[in-house]
Amino acid sequence: MSSSGSILMNNKIEIPQLALGTYDIAKEEISNVIESALSVGYRHIDCAWLYGNEKEIGASLSQQFQKNEIKRSDLFITGKLWCSFHKFERVRQQCVITINDLQCQYLDLFLIHWPFAFVDHDPQNNEEHQSNVDDEIDFIETWRAMEVLVDEGLVKSIGLSNFNEEQIERILQICKYKPVVNQVEIHPYCPQIQLEIFCKIHQILLEAYAPLGANNRQWKKENDPEILEDKTIKSIADKYNVHPAAILLRYIIDRNLVCVVKSANYQRIEQNFQCINQNHFQLDEEDFNKIHNDIQIRFRYHQVEEKKYAKEYPFKQWKDFIP
Ligand SMILES: NC(=O)c1ccc[n+]([C@@H]2O[C@H](COP(=O)([O-])OP(=O)(O)OC[C@H]3O[C@@H](n4cnc5c(N)ncnc54)[C@H](OP(=O)(O)O)[C@@H]3O)[C@@H](O)[C@H]2O)c1
């Protein structure tokens, strides 16, 4: 990490290490959330067409730019291509829609959200959105279309999300531009150690989503293990006199990964941002190892249960689940 809190990606572009996640932030709330995040210092915003709030984020960004306190070039904005738009000719169209909705002129990073595709969907058409898997659309076709976006200057960098090693390997065999990142779920119950080793070899940076265990998920089950309630995490938090969330965020930051955390609450937005600051507190090696090596529970909070039959569902194998 550089002193500015950024990490250099394989295309020599810097990415701010801490990002504000925008999943599940209501349209009515988003403007305040963006304003709060920018005011406390976030410069990286993680968006996706799926989250249904890109137009509102765009309106809020535009307001912030008008105040002249922040410029477009100060920000790092990530968008994601949803599974319904994996066909070659659809990728550019969808990217332009996202750029227009976000009012951001270009994307700093555009990710393929999941490796499997849904039946092609025209985003201009108001008919109900289809989410039936279409195994005939190969993500190789999608990646080739993503590369054209770089050549056209619509996006600065392109990457992946929720891809496993074999799927990344296939991209690496054909690519003109290497993926700069792979955004996946990472926290002590899903540490992704093997994937991290693989990605390091290929200079692909891992981005950690759900670092706090996605406590807001609607599909929560009664017996799910909650990482914010974990005994080891809580005892380490007591030792440093911080909230367990701060320990979980530092765990990602100390691994030199990008950390994508969502909050719609001003105080928590601010507290989470403080965690990037080494002066706030640092985990000592023993505590880091307790989290990294001693916690035995394994759990994924984001699983897309109903898509498990898709040919390219990424987490079928035991090794994709237990790192
Ligand atoms: N690529 C993908 O497929 C994918 C999948 C999932 C998520 N993501 C991205 O990753 C982001 C983060 O993941 P996530 O939203 O699933 O989960 P998360 O960031 O692990 O957790 C968010 C939950 O934690 C709460 N929270 C935030 N800060 C807290 C703190 N300091 N103390 C206690 N609770 C706190 C939030 O509540 P409040 O809002 O009330 O603070 C919210 O309920 C998403 O928003 C999205 O941008 C990507």
The ligand as an SDF file (V2000), in Angstrom:
LIG
                    3D

 48 52  0  0  0  0  0  0  0  0999 V2000
  -19.2510   -8.6210   -6.2590 N   0  0  0  0  0  0  0  0  0  0  0  0
  -20.2440   -9.1500   -5.5950 C   0  0  0  0  0  0  0  0  0  0  0  0
  -20.8580  -10.1570   -5.9970 O   0  0  0  0  0  0  0  0  0  0  0  0
  -20.6690   -8.5170   -4.3010 C   0  0  0  0  0  0  0  0  0  0  0  0
  -21.4890   -9.2320   -3.4250 C   0  0  0  0  0  0  0  0  0  0  0  0
  -21.8270   -8.6300   -2.2270 C   0  0  0  0  0  0  0  0  0  0  0  0
  -21.3630   -7.3640   -1.9130 C   0  0  0  0  0  0  0  0  0  0  0  0
  -20.5830   -6.6690   -2.8030 N   0  0  0  0  0  0  0  0  0  0  0  0
  -20.0820   -5.2900   -2.5010 C   0  0  0  0  0  0  0  0  0  0  0  0
  -19.4740   -5.3100   -1.2360 O   0  0  0  0  0  0  0  0  0  0  0  0
  -20.1180   -4.3740   -0.3660 C   0  0  0  0  0  0  0  0  0  0  0  0
  -20.0190   -4.8390    1.0690 C   0  0  0  0  0  0  0  0  0  0  0  0
  -20.6450   -6.0920    1.2680 O   0  0  0  0  0  0  0  0  0  0  0  0
  -22.0520   -6.2530    2.0330 P   0  0  0  0  0  0  0  0  0  0  0  0
  -22.8150   -4.9820    1.8970 O   0  0  0  0  0  0  0  0  0  0  0  0
  -22.6890   -7.4970    1.5660 O   0  0  0  0  0  0  0  0  0  0  0  0
  -21.6440   -6.5230    3.5290 O   0  0  0  0  0  0  0  0  0  0  0  0
  -20.7040   -5.8620    4.6650 P   0  0  0  0  0  0  0  0  0  0  0  0
  -20.0640   -4.6180    4.1810 O   0  0  0  0  0  0  0  0  0  0  0  0
  -19.8790   -6.9670    5.1990 O   0  0  0  0  0  0  0  0  0  0  0  0
  -21.7600   -5.5280    5.7920 O   0  0  0  0  0  0  0  0  0  0  0  0
  -22.7070   -4.5110    5.6960 C   0  0  0  0  0  0  0  0  0  0  0  0
  -23.5330   -4.5320    7.0080 C   0  0  0  0  0  0  0  0  0  0  0  0
  -22.6740   -4.2230    8.1050 O   0  0  0  0  0  0  0  0  0  0  0  0
  -23.2060   -3.1020    8.8260 C   0  0  0  0  0  0  0  0  0  0  0  0
  -22.0630   -2.3030    9.2710 N   0  0  0  0  0  0  0  0  0  0  0  0
  -21.2670   -1.4850    8.5540 C   0  0  0  0  0  0  0  0  0  0  0  0
  -20.2900   -0.9420    9.3090 N   0  0  0  0  0  0  0  0  0  0  0  0
  -20.4860   -1.4340   10.5640 C   0  0  0  0  0  0  0  0  0  0  0  0
  -19.8000   -1.2340   11.7820 C   0  0  0  0  0  0  0  0  0  0  0  0
  -18.7390   -0.4290   11.8760 N   0  0  0  0  0  0  0  0  0  0  0  0
  -20.2660   -1.8840   12.8780 N   0  0  0  0  0  0  0  0  0  0  0  0
  -21.3360   -2.7080   12.7980 C   0  0  0  0  0  0  0  0  0  0  0  0
  -22.0250   -2.9380   11.6410 N   0  0  0  0  0  0  0  0  0  0  0  0
  -21.5980   -2.3040   10.5390 C   0  0  0  0  0  0  0  0  0  0  0  0
  -24.0750   -2.3560    7.8480 C   0  0  0  0  0  0  0  0  0  0  0  0
  -25.1230   -1.6820    8.5320 O   0  0  0  0  0  0  0  0  0  0  0  0
  -25.3290   -0.0660    8.4220 P   0  0  0  0  0  0  0  0  0  0  0  0
  -25.4990    0.2540    6.9580 O   0  0  0  0  0  0  0  0  0  0  0  0
  -26.5510    0.1520    9.2170 O   0  0  0  0  0  0  0  0  0  0  0  0
  -24.1020    0.5540    9.0230 O   0  0  0  0  0  0  0  0  0  0  0  0
  -24.6440   -3.5030    7.0050 C   0  0  0  0  0  0  0  0  0  0  0  0
  -25.7490   -4.0960    7.6850 O   0  0  0  0  0  0  0  0  0  0  0  0
  -21.5180   -4.2650   -0.9440 C   0  0  0  0  0  0  0  0  0  0  0  0
  -22.2160   -3.1210   -0.4950 O   0  0  0  0  0  0  0  0  0  0  0  0
  -21.2080   -4.2700   -2.4240 C   0  0  0  0  0  0  0  0  0  0  0  0
  -20.7510   -2.9880   -2.8500 O   0  0  0  0  0  0  0  0  0  0  0  0
  -20.2050   -7.2500   -3.9760 C   0  0  0  0  0  0  0  0  0  0  0  0
  1  2  1  0
  2  3  2  0
  2  4  1  0
  4  5  1  0
  4 48  2  0
  5  6  2  0
  6  7  1  0
  7  8  2  0
  8  9  1  0
  8 48  1  0
  9 10  1  0
  9 46  1  0
 10 11  1  0
 11 12  1  0
 11 44  1  0
 12 13  1  0
 13 14  1  0
 14 15  2  0
 14 16  1  0
 14 17  1  0
 17 18  1  0
 18 19  2  0
 18 20  1  0
 18 21  1  0
 21 22  1  0
 22 23  1  0
 23 24  1  0
 23 42  1  0
 24 25  1  0
 25 26  1  0
 25 36  1  0
 26 27  1  0
 26 35  1  0
 27 28  2  0
 28 29  1  0
 29 30  1  0
 29 35  2  0
 30 31  1  0
 30 32  2  0
 32 33  1  0
 33 34  2  0
 34 35  1  0
 36 37  1  0
 36 42  1  0
 37 38  1  0
 38 39  2  0
 38 40  1  0
 38 41  1  0
 42 43  1  0
 44 45  1  0
 44 46  1  0
 46 47  1  0
M  CHG  2   8   1  16  -1
M  END
$$$$
